[in-house]
């Protein structure tokens, strides 16, 4: 049997034993991240994963193509608990927008898939084209809620003032003869 890669995998509902039998959006995300094949990848926020697993399974047949882009969008979204709770609240607010009620967050009682089910159901009531735009915008907003990028260490600018990466800054901090910077030990 030929090996199925993330470029050729067929998206389908449910959980799968291997990519040769298809993959859900979260299993595709695990493939893209280089994780083991699972519908609960370590590199995806459990809140976002819960929303997308339910969305994947309830999306009408023949409309799974929109999920390919979502898989790559959400890789690397794991975050601390406070960010997960902000994301969950945002998804639930999104699901009841314009209905004049405030969503309740019962996280300790149910897995994320069930907690966020009202948002999935709200999305599925939309016209398919409007839904694609709205879900994509929601996912982009959730991904942006991640932790703020780490500050660059002092002295990480090029002579012209442009920022440089930490590796380049470390390299420039070495002496002209290539000796390591202070507090660093060279292992040879």
N, CA, C and O of each residue as an XYZ file, in Angstrom:
752
protein
N       0.852     -1.179      0.000
C       0.000      0.000      0.000
C       0.897      1.241      0.000
O       1.848      1.307      0.779
N       0.611      2.227     -0.860
C       1.455      3.423     -0.921
C       1.338      4.256      0.347
O       0.305      4.257      1.017
N       2.418      4.966      0.661
C       2.447      5.832      1.841
C       1.742      7.152      1.513
O       2.046      7.784      0.501
N       0.815      7.562      2.355
C       0.081      8.809      2.155
C       0.771      9.917      2.932
O       1.030      9.774      4.127
N       1.065     11.009      2.264
C       1.717     12.163      2.885
C       0.699     13.283      3.063
O      -0.425     13.200      2.567
N       1.109     14.334      3.779
C       0.182     15.442      4.016
C      -0.253     16.113      2.712
O      -1.317     16.731      2.669
N       0.541     16.004      1.661
C       0.162     16.616      0.381
C      -0.931     15.825     -0.339
O      -1.639     16.376     -1.182
N      -1.072     14.553     -0.017
C      -2.007     13.710     -0.756
C      -3.128     13.119      0.099
O      -3.983     12.403     -0.422
N      -3.138     13.403      1.380
C      -4.140     12.803      2.255
C      -5.540     13.325      1.919
O      -5.714     14.489      1.557
N      -6.519     12.451      2.045
C      -7.913     12.806      1.799
C      -8.564     13.139      3.128
O      -8.519     12.331      4.055
N      -9.169     14.316      3.238
C      -9.844     14.706      4.475
C     -11.202     14.019      4.563
O     -11.951     13.945      3.589
N     -11.491     13.523      5.756
C     -12.740     12.805      5.978
C     -13.182     13.011      7.421
O     -12.414     13.481      8.261
N     -14.425     12.653      7.692
C     -14.985     12.768      9.041
C     -14.426     11.674      9.938
O     -14.026     10.607      9.471
N     -14.406     11.963     11.238
C     -14.027     10.959     12.219
C     -12.536     10.832     12.440
O     -11.725     11.571     11.883
N     -12.210      9.860     13.282
C     -10.821      9.558     13.636
C     -10.342      8.384     12.783
O     -11.123      7.494     12.448
N      -9.060      8.386     12.436
C      -8.537      7.376     11.528
C      -7.304      6.699     12.114
O      -6.572      7.296     12.904
N      -7.082      5.450     11.718
C      -5.930      4.688     12.208
C      -4.635      5.095     11.515
O      -3.558      5.053     12.109
N      -4.754      5.488     10.257
C      -3.565      5.898      9.506
C      -4.005      6.848      8.403
O      -5.178      6.865      8.028
N      -3.069      7.644      7.880
C      -3.426      8.565      6.807
C      -3.870      7.850      5.534
O      -4.545      8.442      4.692
N      -3.496      6.590      5.392
C      -3.927      5.832      4.209
C      -5.440      5.658      4.177
O      -6.019      5.422      3.117
N      -6.079      5.775      5.337
C      -7.541      5.637      5.424
C      -8.236      6.998      5.481
O      -9.450      7.070      5.673
N      -7.473      8.067      5.316
C      -8.008      9.417      5.397
C      -7.545     10.081      6.679
O      -6.880      9.463      7.510
N      -7.901     11.333      6.828
C      -7.509     12.091      8.018
C      -8.531     13.181      8.272
O      -9.125     13.728      7.343
N      -8.727     13.488      9.552
C      -9.529     14.662      9.892
C      -8.580     15.857      9.897
O      -7.369     15.686      9.755
N      -9.109     17.042     10.057
C      -8.294     18.249     10.013
C      -7.213     18.238     11.089
O      -6.109     18.722     10.841
N      -7.494     17.704     12.272
C      -6.492     17.676     13.338
C      -5.436     16.608     13.081
O      -4.275     16.795     13.445
N      -5.813     15.498     12.465
C      -4.818     14.493     12.101
C      -3.879     15.053     11.034
O      -2.681     14.774     11.050
N      -4.421     15.836     10.115
C      -3.573     16.507      9.124
C      -2.634     17.488      9.809
O      -1.463     17.579      9.439
N      -3.123     18.216     10.794
C      -2.264     19.145     11.542
C      -1.132     18.390     12.231
O      -0.004     18.881     12.278
N      -1.418     17.200     12.767
C      -0.355     16.416     13.407
C       0.692     15.997     12.384
O       1.882     15.959     12.696
N       0.263     15.685     11.170
C       1.207     15.329     10.109
C       2.074     16.529      9.739
O       3.287     16.401      9.578
N       1.448     17.685      9.607
C       2.190     18.895      9.239
C       3.207     19.281     10.311
O       4.276     19.808     10.000
N       2.873     19.018     11.564
C       3.756     19.371     12.679
C       4.853     18.337     12.904
O       5.780     18.575     13.678
N       4.754     17.197     12.238
C       5.736     16.143     12.447
C       5.477     15.348     13.713
O       6.359     14.623     14.173
N       4.286     15.469     14.286
C       3.888     14.699     15.467
C       3.467     13.297     15.032
O       3.377     12.995     13.842
N       3.213     12.457     16.023
C       2.614     11.164     15.697
C       1.212     11.434     15.145
O       0.626     12.480     15.422
N       0.681     10.503     14.374
C      -0.628     10.667     13.745
C      -1.712     10.569     14.812
O      -1.953      9.498     15.368
N      -2.365     11.698     15.092
C      -3.381     11.749     16.143
C      -4.346     12.891     15.865
O      -4.009     13.836     15.152
N      -5.548     12.804     16.427
C      -6.501     13.907     16.282
C      -6.398     14.879     17.457
O      -7.206     15.801     17.568
N      -5.419     14.681     18.329
C      -5.135     15.595     19.435
C      -3.644     15.970     19.411
O      -2.909     15.626     20.336
N      -3.195     16.669     18.361
C      -1.765     16.982     18.260
C      -1.290     17.903     19.386
O      -2.003     18.814     19.806
N      -0.083     17.647     19.860
C       0.507     18.445     20.946
C       0.724     19.894     20.542
O       0.725     20.782     21.394
N       0.905     20.140     19.265
C       1.250     21.479     18.802
C       0.037     22.358     18.520
O       0.192     23.498     18.082
N      -1.156     21.849     18.763
C      -2.378     22.621     18.520
C      -3.095     22.853     19.852
O      -3.252     21.930     20.652
N      -3.521     24.083     20.078
C      -4.271     24.437     21.278
C      -5.501     23.525     21.397
O      -6.221     23.344     20.415
N      -5.753     22.950     22.574
C      -6.909     22.067     22.740
C      -8.248     22.744     22.433
O      -9.187     22.084     21.988
N      -8.339     24.037     22.665
C      -9.584     24.758     22.361
C      -9.807     24.807     20.856
O     -10.891     24.487     20.369
N      -8.787     25.206     20.136
C      -8.889     25.282     18.676
C      -9.110     23.889     18.105
O      -9.913     23.705     17.191
N      -8.395     22.911     18.649
C      -8.570     21.536     18.202
C      -9.978     21.023     18.449
O     -10.550     20.338     17.600
N     -10.539     21.349     19.604
C     -11.905     20.926     19.916
C     -12.918     21.508     18.951
O     -13.830     20.814     18.501
N     -12.755     22.786     18.635
C     -13.651     23.420     17.669
C     -13.515     22.750     16.305
O     -14.515     22.405     15.678
N     -12.285     22.569     15.850
C     -12.077     22.035     14.506
C     -12.453     20.557     14.373
O     -12.921     20.146     13.311
N     -12.262     19.751     15.415
C     -12.694     18.352     15.335
C     -14.202     18.259     15.121
O     -14.669     17.508     14.264
N     -14.955     19.024     15.901
C     -16.413     19.006     15.751
C     -16.833     19.596     14.413
O     -17.734     19.077     13.753
N     -16.184     20.673     14.018
C     -16.493     21.308     12.728
C     -16.228     20.319     11.594
O     -17.042     20.190     10.680
N     -15.098     19.626     11.651
C     -14.740     18.627     10.651
C     -15.829     17.552     10.550
O     -16.239     17.185      9.448
N     -16.290     17.056     11.679
C     -17.226     15.948     11.684
C     -18.649     16.352     11.311
O     -19.416     15.521     10.825
N     -19.013     17.609     11.529
C     -20.379     18.052     11.231
C     -20.502     18.802      9.910
O     -21.613     19.089      9.463
N     -19.387     19.118      9.289
C     -19.399     19.821      8.004
C     -20.066     18.927      6.956
O     -19.755     17.739      6.880
N     -20.971     19.474      6.153
C     -21.627     18.647      5.139
C     -20.617     17.996      4.185
O     -19.578     18.578      3.872
N     -20.937     16.793      3.736
C     -20.065     16.077      2.806
C     -19.782     16.929      1.572
O     -20.658     17.639      1.076
N     -18.573     16.847      1.098
C     -18.168     17.591     -0.085
C     -17.657     18.987      0.203
O     -17.246     19.686     -0.724
N     -17.666     19.421      1.463
C     -17.205     20.766      1.802
C     -15.923     20.746      2.642
O     -15.565     21.759      3.242
N     -15.238     19.617      2.689
C     -14.043     19.487      3.516
C     -12.829     20.222      2.964
O     -11.847     20.387      3.688
N     -12.856     20.666      1.717
C     -11.683     21.326      1.136
C     -11.229     22.545      1.938
O     -10.033     22.834      1.987
N     -12.150     23.256      2.559
C     -11.757     24.441      3.332
C     -10.894     24.087      4.535
O     -10.191     24.948      5.064
N     -10.937     22.842      4.972
C     -10.205     22.427      6.169
C      -8.690     22.323      5.955
O      -7.932     22.435      6.918
N      -8.238     22.112      4.722
C      -6.806     21.982      4.460
C      -6.044     23.198      4.980
O      -5.023     23.046      5.651
N      -6.520     24.382      4.684
C      -5.830     25.602      5.114
C      -5.862     25.759      6.631
O      -4.916     26.285      7.217
N      -6.928     25.315      7.267
C      -7.040     25.456      8.713
C      -5.998     24.598      9.434
O      -5.480     24.995     10.477
N      -5.695     23.431      8.883
C      -4.723     22.532      9.515
C      -3.367     23.211      9.651
O      -2.740     23.131     10.708
N      -2.914     23.868      8.611
C      -1.602     24.523      8.691
C      -1.662     25.795      9.530
O      -0.674     26.166     10.164
N      -2.793     26.455      9.538
C      -2.952     27.696     10.307
C      -2.796     27.461     11.808
O      -2.233     28.306     12.505
N      -3.278     26.346     12.311
C      -3.349     26.143     13.758
C      -2.149     25.418     14.365
O      -2.053     25.305     15.588
N      -1.241     24.929     13.536
C      -0.039     24.279     14.076
C       0.771     25.317     14.841
O       1.000     26.421     14.345
N       1.201     24.967     16.038
C       1.998     25.872     16.859
C       1.189     26.807     17.735
O       1.708     27.824     18.194
N      -0.070     26.485     17.974
C      -0.932     27.374     18.756
C      -1.058     26.978     20.226
O      -1.834     27.597     20.954
N      -0.329     25.980     20.678
C      -0.423     25.620     22.087
C      -0.080     26.840     22.939
O       0.777     27.645     22.574
N      -0.745     26.962     24.051
C      -0.543     28.130     24.915
C      -0.926     27.767     26.341
O      -1.499     26.709     26.604
N      -0.598     28.660     27.238
C      -0.913     28.423     28.652
C      -2.427     28.498     28.884
O      -3.186     28.907     28.005
N      -2.836     28.103     30.063
C      -4.256     27.988     30.410
C      -5.018     29.300     30.224
O      -6.146     29.289     29.733
N      -4.427     30.414     30.602
C      -5.130     31.698     30.489
C      -5.467     32.019     29.036
O      -6.527     32.578     28.756
N      -4.590     31.676     28.125
C      -4.856     31.909     26.699
C      -5.940     30.955     26.215
O      -6.818     31.349     25.448
N      -5.883     29.700     26.660
C      -6.923     28.739     26.268
C      -8.295     29.205     26.720
O      -9.263     29.098     25.967
N      -8.395     29.722     27.940
C      -9.686     30.204     28.430
C     -10.166     31.424     27.650
O     -11.356     31.536     27.356
N      -9.263     32.335     27.313
C      -9.645     33.496     26.485
C     -10.150     33.040     25.125
O     -11.127     33.575     24.601
N      -9.481     32.058     24.567
C      -9.909     31.526     23.264
C     -11.290     30.885     23.369
O     -12.145     31.108     22.512
N     -11.510     30.098     24.407
C     -12.813     29.436     24.576
C     -13.927     30.462     24.735
O     -14.995     30.326     24.137
N     -13.675     31.485     25.540
C     -14.694     32.538     25.714
C     -14.991     33.230     24.389
O     -16.145     33.530     24.079
N     -13.945     33.481     23.615
C     -14.136     34.158     22.331
C     -14.958     33.302     21.365
O     -15.835     33.818     20.673
N     -14.680     32.008     21.315
C     -15.441     31.117     20.434
C     -16.910     31.100     20.844
O     -17.795     31.156     19.990
N     -17.170     31.025     22.143
C     -18.557     30.992     22.606
C     -19.260     32.327     22.378
O     -20.443     32.351     22.039
N     -18.544     33.441     22.560
C     -19.128     34.749     22.247
C     -19.460     34.831     20.765
O     -20.507     35.351     20.378
N     -18.568     34.317     19.953
C     -18.766     34.310     18.496
C     -20.029     33.530     18.139
O     -20.752     33.906     17.216
N     -20.293     32.455     18.859
C     -21.438     31.603     18.527
C     -22.774     32.243     18.864
O     -23.783     31.901     18.247
N     -22.814     33.170     19.831
C     -24.085     33.767     20.228
C     -24.175     35.241     19.833
O     -25.068     35.950     20.296
N     -23.266     35.704     18.989
C     -23.273     37.114     18.589
C     -24.650     37.497     18.041
O     -25.252     36.775     17.246
N     -25.107     38.619     18.483
C     -26.383     39.139     18.016
C     -27.601     38.464     18.619
O     -28.725     38.799     18.244
N     -27.423     37.532     19.533
C     -28.566     36.822     20.114
C     -28.913     37.346     21.497
O     -29.886     36.894     22.102
N     -28.126     38.301     22.010
C     -28.433     38.935     23.278
C     -28.255     38.067     24.506
O     -28.841     38.363     25.547
N     -27.478     37.018     24.425
C     -27.231     36.212     25.611
C     -25.737     36.005     25.795
O     -24.956     36.091     24.847
N     -25.367     35.735     27.012
C     -23.956     35.547     27.350
C     -23.686     34.049     27.486
O     -24.403     33.356     28.208
N     -22.659     33.543     26.798
C     -22.375     32.108     26.875
C     -21.783     31.715     28.224
O     -21.118     32.518     28.877
N     -22.031     30.474     28.633
C     -21.449     29.950     29.871
C     -20.304     29.025     29.509
O     -20.378     28.268     28.542
N     -19.262     29.097     30.289
C     -18.082     28.284     30.046
C     -17.968     27.235     31.146
O     -17.590     27.554     32.273
N     -18.297     25.974     30.820
C     -18.258     24.877     31.783
C     -17.114     23.932     31.414
O     -17.345     22.784     31.034
N     -15.909     24.412     31.526
C     -14.739     23.689     31.060
C     -14.460     22.433     31.867
O     -14.099     21.409     31.288
N     -14.611     22.475     33.147
C     -14.235     21.331     33.972
C     -15.183     20.142     33.795
O     -14.834     19.017     34.152
N     -16.354     20.376     33.259
C     -17.338     19.308     33.155
C     -17.288     18.541     31.839
O     -17.684     17.376     31.791
N     -16.812     19.170     30.780
C     -16.878     18.562     29.466
C     -15.588     18.804     28.697
O     -14.889     19.782     28.960
N     -15.257     17.915     27.737
C     -14.107     18.186     26.879
C     -14.415     19.368     25.945
O     -15.576     19.701     25.706
N     -13.364     19.983     25.432
C     -13.525     21.167     24.580
C     -14.460     20.903     23.401
O     -15.213     21.796     23.011
N     -14.432     19.717     22.832
C     -15.268     19.409     21.679
C     -16.742     19.686     21.979
O     -17.462     20.214     21.132
N     -17.185     19.328     23.184
C     -18.590     19.529     23.553
C     -18.865     20.949     24.035
O     -19.936     21.499     23.781
N     -17.908     21.532     24.723
C     -18.082     22.905     25.209
C     -18.277     23.862     24.029
O     -19.077     24.795     24.100
N     -17.540     23.619     22.949
C     -17.567     24.534     21.805
C     -18.560     24.122     20.726
O     -18.645     24.775     19.686
N     -19.299     23.070     20.952
C     -20.271     22.593     19.968
C     -21.287     23.664     19.558
O     -21.635     23.720     18.378
N     -21.779     24.512     20.460
C     -22.708     25.568     20.010
C     -22.096     26.489     18.946
O     -22.805     26.965     18.059
N     -20.801     26.737     19.029
C     -20.147     27.575     18.020
C     -20.103     26.862     16.676
O     -20.310     27.483     15.633
N     -19.837     25.578     16.699
C     -19.819     24.799     15.457
C     -21.208     24.789     14.840
O     -21.360     24.988     13.635
N     -22.213     24.560     15.660
C     -23.584     24.543     15.154
C     -23.978     25.905     14.594
O     -24.677     25.981     13.583
N     -23.538     26.973     15.238
C     -23.802     28.323     14.739
C     -23.146     28.526     13.371
O     -23.755     29.099     12.467
N     -21.926     28.063     13.224
C     -21.219     28.196     11.943
C     -21.938     27.412     10.844
O     -22.057     27.893      9.717
N     -22.405     26.237     11.160
C     -23.028     25.388     10.147
C     -24.394     25.909      9.695
O     -24.902     25.485      8.657
N     -24.986     26.815     10.458
C     -26.260     27.420     10.045
C     -26.048     28.535      9.017
O     -27.004     29.003      8.398
N     -24.796     28.957      8.838
C     -24.498     30.037      7.898
C     -24.472     29.526      6.457
O     -24.297     28.335      6.199
N     -24.650     30.456      5.543
C     -24.447     30.174      4.136
C     -22.991     29.705      3.972
O     -22.103     30.297      4.585
N     -22.712     28.665      3.167
C     -21.356     28.115      3.069
C     -20.262     29.150      2.760
O     -19.185     29.090      3.353
N     -20.511     30.076      1.867
C     -19.475     31.060      1.539
C     -19.233     32.018      2.703
O     -18.087     32.332      3.028
N     -20.302     32.475      3.320
C     -20.167     33.351      4.493
C     -19.494     32.609      5.644
O     -18.684     33.179      6.374
N     -19.839     31.333      5.795
C     -19.254     30.511      6.851
C     -17.748     30.385      6.682
O     -17.006     30.513      7.656
N     -17.281     30.133      5.454
C     -15.839     30.001      5.215
C     -15.093     31.244      5.671
O     -14.059     31.152      6.332
N     -15.617     32.385      5.318
C     -14.979     33.659      5.685
C     -15.019     33.858      7.201
O     -14.020     34.248      7.805
N     -16.165     33.593      7.809
C     -16.323     33.812      9.251
C     -15.460     32.853     10.075
O     -14.835     33.267     11.051
N     -15.422     31.588      9.690
C     -14.621     30.609     10.437
C     -13.140     30.918     10.269
O     -12.383     30.840     11.236
N     -12.719     31.264      9.069
C     -11.308     31.616      8.847
C     -10.926     32.825      9.714
O      -9.869     32.827     10.344
N     -11.782     33.843      9.743
C     -11.501     35.035     10.553
C     -11.446     34.674     12.041
O     -10.589     35.178     12.768
N     -12.345     33.813     12.493
C     -12.333     33.384     13.895
C     -11.034     32.653     14.216
O     -10.399     32.940     15.231
N     -10.632     31.716     13.366
C      -9.405     30.961     13.615
C      -8.180     31.869     13.617
O      -7.285     31.696     14.444
N      -8.133     32.826     12.708
C      -7.006     33.758     12.693
C      -6.970     34.581     13.979
O      -5.897     34.843     14.522
N      -8.140     34.986     14.461
C      -8.211     35.738     15.718
C      -7.743     34.885     16.894
O      -7.011     35.364     17.760
N      -8.165     33.624     16.921
C      -7.757     32.727     18.006
C      -6.249     32.480     17.978
O      -5.597     32.468     19.022
N      -5.710     32.287     16.802
C      -4.261     32.063     16.690
C      -3.478     33.294     17.140
O      -2.403     33.169     17.726
N      -4.010     34.465     16.869
C      -3.337     35.704     17.270
C      -3.366     35.910     18.779
O      -2.597     36.719     19.298
N      -4.228     35.205     19.490
C      -4.318     35.343     20.946
C      -3.186     34.633     21.671
O      -3.137     34.660     22.900
N      -2.294     34.013     20.956
C      -1.197     33.284     21.576
C      -0.306     34.194     22.381
O      -0.495     35.410     22.391
N       0.662     33.612     23.054
C       1.571     34.412     23.876
C       2.335     35.409     23.019
O       2.634     35.141     21.855
N       2.644     36.543     23.594
C       3.396     37.571     22.887
C       4.776     37.030     22.546
O       5.347     36.266     23.325
N       5.325     37.414     21.389
C       6.645     36.935     21.030
C       7.682     37.376     22.056
O       7.584     38.457     22.637
N       8.660     36.531     22.263
C       9.715     36.844     23.226
C      10.481     38.078     22.777
O      10.706     38.286     21.585
N      10.878     38.893     23.747
C      11.664     40.090     23.439
C      13.057     39.669     23.016
O      13.628     38.714     23.543
N      13.583     40.397     22.062
C      14.948     40.152     21.621
C      15.907     40.634     22.692
O      15.656     41.662     23.321
N      17.009     39.911     22.917
C      17.999     40.369     23.885
C      18.614     41.695     23.471
O      18.614     42.055     22.294
N      19.140     42.419     24.461
C      19.791     43.696     24.180
C      20.896     43.494     23.157
O      21.555     42.455     23.127
N      21.086     44.505     22.321
C      22.182     44.454     21.355
C      21.893     43.591     20.155
O      22.817     43.136     19.482
N      20.608     43.353     19.870
C      20.285     42.516     18.725
C      19.832     43.372     17.561
O      18.747     43.176     17.013
N      20.656     44.303     17.198
C      20.392     45.146     16.035
C      21.618     45.163     15.160
O      22.748     45.057     15.636
N      21.377     45.297     13.870
C      22.466     45.490     12.924
C      23.002     46.901     13.134
O      22.326     47.731     13.742
N      24.194     47.181     12.645
C      24.716     48.541     12.767
C      23.776     49.598     12.182
O      23.781     50.746     12.627
N      22.962     49.212     11.177
C      22.035     50.181     10.580
C      20.742     50.318     11.380
O      19.852     51.068     10.981
N      20.622     49.602     12.509
C      19.445     49.720     13.373
C      18.387     48.673     13.128
O      17.430     48.584     13.897
N      18.525     47.867     12.073
C      17.535     46.825     11.794
C      17.718     45.679     12.789
O      18.851     45.342     13.132
N      16.621     45.073     13.259
C      16.754     43.977     14.218
C      17.365     42.745     13.561
O      17.206     42.530     12.360
N      18.055     41.947     14.347
C      18.559     40.670     13.873
C      18.107     39.590     14.845
O      17.704     39.887     15.970
N      18.172     38.355     14.416
C      17.720     37.245     15.238
C      18.687     36.932     16.364
O      19.827     37.398     16.350
N      18.239     36.134     17.354
C      19.082     35.788     18.494
C      20.359     35.063     18.095
O      21.411     35.301     18.686
N      20.284     34.181     17.098
C      21.481     33.434     16.700
C      22.534     34.378     16.128
O      23.721     34.254     16.428
N      22.092     35.311     15.312
C      23.026     36.274     14.736
C      23.603     37.167     15.822
O      24.795     37.473     15.800
N      22.779     37.587     16.768
C      23.264     38.433     17.864
C      24.302     37.689     18.689
O      25.304     38.275     19.098
N      24.072     36.399     18.939
C      25.031     35.607     19.689
C      26.343     35.496     18.921
O      27.425     35.615     19.496
N      26.233     35.266     17.619
C      27.443     35.177     16.794
C      28.222     36.474     16.802
O      29.451     36.455     16.859
N      27.525     37.607     16.746
C      28.202     38.905     16.734
C      28.797     39.232     18.102
O      29.723     40.037     18.204
N      28.258     38.601     19.165
C      28.787     38.906     20.485
C      30.110     38.183     20.749
O      30.800     38.486     21.723
N      30.457     37.239     19.891
C      31.751     36.561     20.045
C      32.859     37.536     19.666
O      32.627     38.489     18.922
N      34.039     37.302     20.168
C      35.169     38.172     19.858
C      35.556     38.082     18.395
O      35.112     37.179     17.685
N      36.383     39.015     17.940
C      36.815     39.051     16.549
C      37.571     37.779     16.175
O      37.557     37.366     15.016
N      38.234     37.157     17.157
C      38.987     35.942     16.865
C      38.118     34.688     16.978
O      38.633     33.574     16.888
N      36.787     34.858     17.179
C      35.880     33.723     17.243
C      35.748     33.125     18.622
O      35.095     32.094     18.787
N      36.362     33.758     19.634
C      36.215     33.229     20.989
C      34.786     33.421     21.457
O      34.145     34.402     21.081
N      34.270     32.510     22.269
C      32.888     32.618     22.717
C      32.664     33.848     23.580
O      33.579     34.357     24.227
N      31.438     34.303     23.570
C      31.060     35.437     24.407
C      31.140     35.026     25.872
O      31.132     33.838     26.193
N      31.216     35.999     26.742
C      31.276     35.723     28.181
C      30.078     34.880     28.602
O      29.005     34.997     28.010
N      30.243     34.039     29.608
C      29.219     33.158     30.170
C      28.859     31.986     29.258
O      27.945     31.227     29.580
N      29.541     31.820     28.149
C      29.273     30.698     27.274
C      30.492     29.786     27.252
O      31.623     30.273     27.237
N      30.291     28.530     27.250
C      31.382     27.568     27.220
C      31.397     26.889     25.873
O      30.360     26.435     25.388
N      32.549     26.817     25.273
C      32.673     26.129     23.993
C      32.957     24.660     24.285
O      33.906     24.330     24.997
N      32.123     23.780     23.727
C      32.311     22.350     23.885
C      32.896     21.821     22.592
O      32.295     21.967     21.527
N      34.092     21.192     22.680
C      34.664     20.632     21.463
C      34.986     19.186     21.628
O      35.478     18.553     20.694
